[in-house]
Amino acid sequence: MSQFSNEAAWQTAAGAKPFKLGPGPSPDPAENEVVIKVAYAAVNPLQDSPNFELPYPYIFGTDVAGTIVQLGSSVTRFQLGQRVIGHCDGLITQKKSNAGFQRYATTREILVSAIPANISLANAAVLPLSVSTAASALFHILDLPYPSVNPNPAPTGKRILIWGGSSSVGSSAVQLARAAGLEVVATAGRANIEYVKRLGASRVFDHQDPDVVGKILEVLKEGDYVFDTIGSESTQIASGGIFGKLGGGTLPITLSPIAGLPDNVKGVFGMCFPQRARESKFVAYELVVNGLAPGLVNLDVGDAVWRKYLPEALAAGSFQTKPDPIIIEGLERAQEGLDLLKEGVSAKKIVIEVAKE
């Protein structure tokens, strides 16, 4: 019998609303996993309506923040009671214990980072999926240099356009790209331009400006990079068009690529190369691995970002826990959080308070 009394927010069938509270799975971590007592779990798009099959009833939730209560037999990097964030892999592995909308979540050690005492768990909970997705795009797909905690990283001489710099993924991508030595150019709504500059972008353009594409092309050059963190048809047309005029190449996108990208632009969704996915034994999920590439496919990225860079950068104050959270109290209100996200938020991320810190 488990030492933990778990409770989870279950989706009883595909598309069923609202989530139902009920007993959760008993934690039984593998040797390379940890169990986190969840204080906060963040809400992300498509978490109650994925475009692939799951063994319902199911538990959603990817981002968690809390304290470690159990360690797998090979885990030496953490200790019991330590404050951490974790990126749960349940959507890919289909392990119901490895999901966020429950009181005890199991997470791979490589996707866990310590959180310093001066950062609240509510604020820290916004990071996991955004950090992993941004890291997948920058360091796995684009093969950029790994980030450095040095406040003045060695410049690469390259620029990158982050389309959607005030989004959750964009907020992490701006910071990671700058820490990797790139000059960051970004787009955002007019109200969020200064916010994105504070994250580290040198130039931020209003995405609603009718001349935004032309203005961005004036500051980029052939060989620079582009990352579309929004993935809508309009943002792919804009970012793909810009990248095509810069010479083209691989364009990371957070949703499926549209058919109308320029011939010299290869849109990549999933943040995972199919061959590496096959080698990783996650063949069925090669198109939906997304931000889990650092923990399932390219472990070098997970090691560099999650084990090395992120804990040090958070402790040094050089990586910001952004965007700020909108806190909804109570695991029983997880569905409310997802519904609020669908209505739209700007430069914010919705976080469910599972237990008081």
PyMOL commands that set and color helices and strands:
alter all, ss='L'
color gray80, all
select helices_A, chain A and resi 90-93+109-111+121-124+128-141+168-179+190-199+212-217+233-245+274-279+283-285+290-296+299-316+331-343
alter helices_A, ss='H'
color red, helices_A
select strands_A, chain A and resi 7-11+20-23+33-42+58-59+63-71+83-87+104-108+112-114+159-163+183-188+203-206+225-228+249-253+265-269+324-329+348-353
alter strands_A, ss='S'
color yellow, strands_A
deselect
rebuild
show_as cartoon
